[in-house]
Amino acid sequence: MNSRMSENKIVLVKRKTRLEELIVRYNTIQQAQFYIERLGVDFTDYIQEDQNYRHAVEQSVMTLQSIGRVQLLEREHVPNFIFGDDDIVVVLGQDGLVANTMKYVTHQPLIGVNPDPLRWDGVLLPFQVRDLIKIVPEVLSKRRTIQEVMLAKAELNDGQTLYGVNDLFIGRKTHVSARYQLQLAGHTEQQSSSGIIVSTGMGATGWFKSVLAGASGIVHSESYQQITGSVHYEETQSVTTTSLAWDTPQLYFTVREPFPSRTTSTNCVFGQINQNQPLRIISQMPENGVIFSDGVESDFLEFNSGMTATIGLAEKRGHLVV
């Protein structure tokens, strides 16, 4: 007799632990241990993390099987997985796994679960495994609050697209300068830089925040003022407190380390992108030009000479259960 609460499919997204990744690389746990301990690192931490995560996966599967049909999905298969309209997605964190899963779902509710609260903080992981027995039925009956999350989208002139939950990066694979033409609100500029970061509201406290904090720290340092002769302002608002609502209908971009020269300018290095004002970037990089999102460099679009990227708000939203 079927004792499940629902016939809805629950997709449980998991990842490999550090120990599992080491075993893939070194073939056996003994060889992995030898490599780690030779570097003077405590291998027991890798074992403990793996045990805790495996236990969290087992407990999650048992709980979810009492509620609905469960499908276990590995992180690397998420980009090619087709989520059903009525699926509920449960992600057994960290935060990065939640973000990287969210950009591949459409309207399905996503539940972020912290598998190891003593190890991970988890801004996007408001729940623990023990909460699933209560949270999932509430989601099924639409009695749970859903936070809408604005996504960024990069679309190339050949039709390829890439979504970003936290941010998009446009630049070179290597540390050499990226060359491109930037177009925004009728302004066109040739630039050479370390790349462009486009941030969503959710990503404003991540990579984007660190870039702004670095820029602010330089501008207000005594060394900078001595070099440039700038006036020191005593009262300035720290960018480290900057945050945006996750559903804010704007994106913000910043150009990293723009280089002024006879052929490149630095007049448009920070700005807002909205529905009526996309950012267009024309690649002038003969090779190794890329666009990737949310820090996953392996999931990228090639962005070489002749390609045009239009950066704007995505037509879909993320739906995070809170």
C-alpha positions in Angstrom: 0.0 0.0 0.0 1.4 3.4 -1.0 1.7 5.6 2.2 3.2 8.6 0.5 1.5 12.0 1.1 1.8 13.0 -2.6 2.7 11.7 -6.0 4.8 14.8 -6.8 8.4 14.2 -7.6 10.9 15.6 -5.3 14.4 16.1 -6.8 17.1 16.0 -4.2 20.3 17.7 -5.5 23.6 16.6 -4.0 27.3 17.1 -4.6 30.5 15.2 -4.2 32.3 15.8 -1.0 36.0 16.8 -0.9 36.9 13.3 0.0 34.9 11.9 -3.0 36.6 14.3 -5.3 40.0 13.3 -4.0 39.3 9.6 -4.5 38.3 10.4 -8.1 41.7 12.1 -8.5 43.9 9.6 -6.7 41.9 6.4 -7.2 41.8 5.2 -3.6 41.2 6.7 -0.2 44.6 5.5 0.9 46.4 7.4 -1.8 44.2 10.5 -1.1 45.1 10.3 2.5 48.8 10.0 1.7 48.7 13.1 -0.5 46.8 15.2 2.1 48.9 14.2 5.1 52.1 14.7 3.2 51.1 18.3 3.0 50.7 18.5 6.7 46.8 18.6 6.6 44.5 16.7 9.0 42.8 14.1 6.9 40.2 13.3 9.5 38.4 16.5 8.7 37.8 15.2 5.2 36.5 11.9 6.6 34.2 13.7 9.1 32.8 16.0 6.5 32.1 13.1 4.1 30.4 11.1 6.9 28.2 14.0 7.9 27.2 14.7 4.4 26.4 11.0 3.6 24.3 10.8 6.7 22.4 14.0 5.7 21.8 12.5 2.3 20.5 9.2 3.7 18.2 11.0 6.2 16.9 13.3 3.6 16.1 10.5 1.2 14.2 8.6 3.9 12.2 11.6 4.9 11.4 12.7 1.4 10.4 9.1 0.4 7.6 9.3 3.0 6.3 12.4 1.3 6.7 11.8 -2.5 8.7 10.2 -5.3 12.3 11.0 -4.8 15.0 11.4 -7.5 18.6 11.8 -6.5 20.5 14.2 -8.8 24.2 14.8 -8.8 25.4 18.4 -9.2 27.2 17.7 -12.5 23.9 16.5 -14.1 21.8 19.5 -13.2 22.5 21.6 -16.3 21.1 18.8 -18.6 18.3 17.7 -16.3 14.7 18.4 -17.3 12.7 19.4 -14.2 9.0 18.6 -14.3 6.4 21.4 -13.9 5.2 20.0 -10.6 8.6 19.0 -9.2 9.9 20.3 -5.9 13.6 20.8 -5.8 15.6 20.2 -2.5 19.2 21.2 -2.5 21.5 19.8 0.1 23.9 22.8 0.2 26.3 24.7 0.4 25.1 28.1 -0.9 26.9 27.7 -4.2 25.0 24.5 -5.0 21.7 26.3 -4.4 22.7 29.2 -6.7 23.9 26.8 -9.4 20.7 24.8 -9.3 18.4 27.7 -9.3 19.5 29.0 -12.7 18.4 25.7 -14.3 14.9 25.6 -12.9 12.0 27.8 -13.9 9.0 28.1 -11.6 9.7 25.1 -9.4 10.1 25.9 -5.6 13.6 25.4 -4.3 14.4 24.4 -0.8 17.9 25.0 0.5 19.0 22.6 3.2 22.1 22.9 5.3 23.6 19.4 5.7 26.2 20.4 8.3 25.2 23.5 10.3 28.4 23.4 12.4 30.5 23.6 9.3 28.5 25.8 6.9 26.8 29.2 7.6 24.4 29.0 4.7 22.7 32.3 3.7 20.6 30.3 1.2 20.2 27.3 3.5 17.5 28.3 6.0 16.5 24.7 6.8 18.1 21.6 8.2 17.4 18.0 7.3 15.0 17.5 10.3 12.8 20.4 8.9 12.0 18.6 5.6 9.1 16.6 7.1 7.4 19.9 7.9 8.5 22.2 5.1 7.9 20.0 2.0 4.2 19.3 2.9 3.7 23.0 3.4 5.2 23.7 0.0 3.0 21.1 -1.6 -0.1 22.7 0.0 1.2 26.2 -0.9 1.3 27.3 2.7 4.9 28.3 2.6 6.4 31.7 1.7 8.3 31.8 -1.6 11.0 34.5 -2.1 11.3 35.5 -5.7 14.9 35.9 -6.9 15.9 38.1 -9.9 18.3 36.4 -12.3 20.7 37.9 -14.8 20.9 36.6 -18.4 23.6 36.8 -21.0 22.5 36.2 -24.6 24.9 35.9 -27.5 24.2 36.9 -31.1 24.3 33.3 -32.1 21.4 32.5 -29.7 23.3 30.9 -26.9 22.2 32.0 -23.4 23.6 31.7 -19.8 21.8 32.6 -16.6 23.3 33.9 -13.4 21.8 33.8 -9.9 24.6 35.8 -8.2 26.7 37.2 -11.0 28.0 36.9 -14.5 31.7 37.3 -15.4 32.7 38.5 -18.9 36.4 38.4 -19.7 39.4 36.1 -20.4 40.1 32.7 -19.0 43.6 33.8 -18.1 44.8 36.9 -16.2 45.7 38.8 -19.4 43.6 41.8 -20.3 40.2 41.4 -21.9 39.5 43.7 -24.9 35.9 44.6 -25.9 33.6 47.4 -26.8 31.0 48.3 -24.2 27.6 49.9 -25.0 25.2 51.3 -22.5 22.4 53.9 -22.7 23.8 55.3 -26.0 27.4 55.5 -24.8 30.0 53.4 -26.6 33.5 52.8 -25.2 36.5 50.7 -26.1 37.9 49.1 -23.0 40.8 46.9 -21.7 40.3 45.4 -18.3 40.4 42.3 -16.1 36.8 41.7 -17.1 33.3 42.8 -16.2 31.2 41.6 -13.2 27.4 41.9 -13.4 25.6 41.3 -10.1 22.1 40.5 -9.2 20.5 41.7 -5.9 21.3 38.3 -4.4 24.9 38.6 -5.5 25.4 42.1 -4.1 26.9 40.7 -0.9 29.3 38.4 -2.8 31.9 39.0 -5.5 30.4 42.4 -6.3 30.7 43.5 -2.7 34.4 42.6 -2.5 35.1 44.6 -5.7 33.4 47.7 -4.3 35.1 47.3 -0.9 38.5 47.1 -2.6 37.8 50.2 -4.7 36.6 52.1 -1.7 39.6 51.1 0.3 42.0 52.3 -2.4 40.2 55.6 -2.9 40.1 56.4 0.8 43.6 55.3 1.6 46.3 57.8 2.5 48.6 56.3 -0.1 46.1 56.9 -2.9 45.5 60.5 -1.7 49.3 61.1 -1.7 49.7 59.8 -5.2 46.7 61.6 -6.7 46.4 64.6 -4.4 42.8 63.7 -3.7 40.9 65.2 -0.8 40.2 62.9 2.1 36.5 62.6 3.1 36.1 61.7 6.7 32.5 60.7 6.5 31.9 58.0 3.9 29.4 55.2 3.8 31.2 51.8 3.8 30.3 49.7 0.8 30.6 46.6 3.1 27.1 47.4 4.3 25.7 47.5 0.8 22.9 45.0 0.1 20.0 44.8 -2.4 16.7 43.0 -2.3 16.9 39.6 -4.0 14.0 40.5 -6.3 15.2 44.0 -7.1 14.6 44.6 -10.9 18.1 45.9 -11.6 21.5 44.5 -12.2 24.8 46.4 -11.5 28.0 46.0 -13.4 31.5 47.0 -12.5 34.6 46.8 -14.7 37.6 45.3 -13.0 40.9 47.1 -13.3 40.1 49.2 -16.4 43.2 50.4 -18.2 43.2 53.9 -19.8 45.3 54.2 -23.0 45.3 55.9 -26.4 42.7 53.4 -27.6 40.8 52.5 -24.4 38.8 54.5 -22.0 37.6 54.3 -18.4 34.6 56.5 -18.3 31.9 53.8 -18.1 33.2 51.4 -15.4 30.1 51.1 -13.1 26.4 51.3 -13.7 22.9 50.0 -13.6 21.2 47.6 -16.0 17.4 47.3 -16.1 14.7 46.1 -18.4 14.9 49.2 -20.6 18.6 49.5 -20.5 20.6 46.4 -21.2 24.4 46.2 -21.4 25.9 45.2 -24.7 29.5 44.0 -25.0 31.3 43.2 -28.3 34.2 40.9 -27.9 37.6 41.8 -29.4 39.4 38.8 -27.9 40.8 36.4 -30.5 40.7 33.5 -28.1 39.9 32.5 -24.5 37.1 35.0 -24.1 34.4 33.6 -21.8 31.2 34.3 -20.0 30.5 32.2 -16.9 28.1 32.6 -14.0 28.2 32.1 -10.2 31.8 31.2 -10.1 31.4 28.0 -12.1 34.2 28.4 -14.7 33.5 25.0 -16.3 30.0 26.1 -17.3 30.7 28.9 -19.8 30.0 30.5 -23.1 32.8 31.1 -25.5 33.1 34.9 -26.1 35.6 35.5 -28.8 36.0 38.1 -31.6 32.9 39.1 -33.4 30.5 37.8 -30.7 28.1 40.3 -29.1 26.6 39.7 -25.6 23.4 41.4 -24.4 23.3 41.4 -20.6 20.0 42.0 -19.0 17.3 40.8 -16.6 16.2 37.2 -17.2 12.7 36.4 -18.3 12.5 33.8 -15.5 12.8 34.1 -11.7 14.1 31.8 -9.0 11.7 30.7 -6.3 13.4 30.1 -3.0 11.4 28.7 -0.1 11.9 30.6 3.1 
